[in-house]
């Protein structure tokens, strides 16, 4: 399995040790779980943003009609 060396300050390392001890897990497992959770969060946010873009694109005319003051002026029109 690929590995990654990560440097921490003494304070961060001590905090990690304490948290791992409180959770009854290893520091390695704690860091791996934190990274996995962040990866899952990042993916979920990206998927949510894409779903929003698709929804907005599909309903752009409805949004424009409902919120005309938020529409950008067309090229050549005064703002």
N, C-alpha and C positions, 0 to 999 in steps of 0.2 A: 504494500500500500504506500502511495506517495506520502511524504511527510513535509512539514513546514516548521522551521525554527522561528520562534517569535521572541523578541526581547521585551521585557517588562521592567519598569522601575522597581526598586526594592519595595516601595509602598504598594504598588500594584500586585507584586508577587505575594506579599504578606496578606493582602486582601483576598487574593485568589485562594491561598492556603486556608484562610479562615472560612471562607464560603464553602470550599470543598469539604472541610472538616464538618461544618454544620449540616451539610447535605449528605454526609456519609458517602462521598464519592471521591474519585481521584481528581487531581488538577487537570490531567489530560482529558478526562471525560467531561469535566466542567467546561473547559475551553472548547472542546469539540461540540458539545451541546449548544453553547452560546453561538458559535459560528453557524451551526446548522439552523438554529432559530433565526438568525439574521438573514441567512440565505433564503429561508422559507418566507420571511417577511418581505424581502426584496422582490421575490418572485410574485407574491400575492399583490404587492403594490403595482408592479409592472402589468400584471394581468388585469387588475382593476382599472388602471389608467387606459389600457387598450380597450377594455369594454366600454368605458366612458367615451373614448374617442369615437368608437363605432356607433354608440347610441346618439351622441351629439351630431355626428355626420348624418345619420339616418333621419334626424329630427331638426336639422339646421333651419329649415324654412319655418317650422313651428316656433323655434326659439326666436328667430328674427322677427316674426309677427308679434310675439308676446312681449319682446323687449327691444323695440325699435331704437330706443335711445342708446342702446349698447352696440348698435351696428356701426361699423367703420364706414365712412363715406367712400363711395366708389371713386376710382381714379378720375381726376378731372373735376370732381365736385368739391365745393368749399366745405370746410369742417364746421 
